[in-house]
């Protein structure tokens, strides 16, 4: 059994660690509320622009935007990976990167060439480690997503799709469900899947007057539509990050408390054993005299 001094040192070390995890838990809880509020505020805009895109796409069958047209044979693909810049958030990044790895393997087994875009340090580091082709990236996103910063890396993939260099673009991120549950998802971004548009159609159709013309309006709208989806994915990922970090730090604090209790018990046993030994030596010495 280790000595009393060694056990006291361990107790002090674990107590200091618990103070850190407890502070990180409180910080994550505060940021989580703001991130969830920001995410929920962005959802109505995303839903509305989906409805408008669906109705406009159906209202102009004579004009098909490049984002709505499938390229046929899958020869090359792009994947946009949204992760966090920091760790200590449980299995959040692990789950989405595991899904990305599976998708990469599936595409490469099918003979498709893959190019990637990384949002967040964790995703960028992972893609570099596995030797993936990273054509654009953005790190140090901060606690608030800014669309003007996201547009640059996104445009690399959008331009590649419009030029016919890639045939499909996927978006991988962590969807926020509730504080205790986050889900890693991979969605098809381009070509815009028909299901994501037709499910937003109502039983009646809308009639539009276009200024200056339908192609100009659709070109602008569908770019905004894709940007809105990316922004929503980043906002969802940030809300998931803070929730996962709060839960992970809460669990770490509870585990530290259990370790402290066990060490305190060991310390008491060691101290009692030392006292008993001293008493035995005193009694033995008195008996010898």
Secondary structure, 3 states (H helix, E strand, C coil): CCCHHHHHHHHHHHHHHHHHHHHHHHHHHHHHHHHHHHHHHHHHHHHHHHHHHHHHHHHCCCCCCHHHCCCCCCCEEEEEEECCCCCCCCCHHHHHHHHHHHHHHHHHHCCCEEEEEEECHHHHHHHHHCCCEEEEEECCCCCCCCHHHHHHHHHHHHHHHHCCCCCEEEEEEEEEEECCEEEEEEEEEECCCHHHHHCCCCCCCCCCCCCCCHHHHHHHHHHHHHHHHHHHHHHHHHHHHHHHHHHHHHHHHHHHHHHHHHHHHHHHHHHHHHHHHHHHHHHHHHHHC
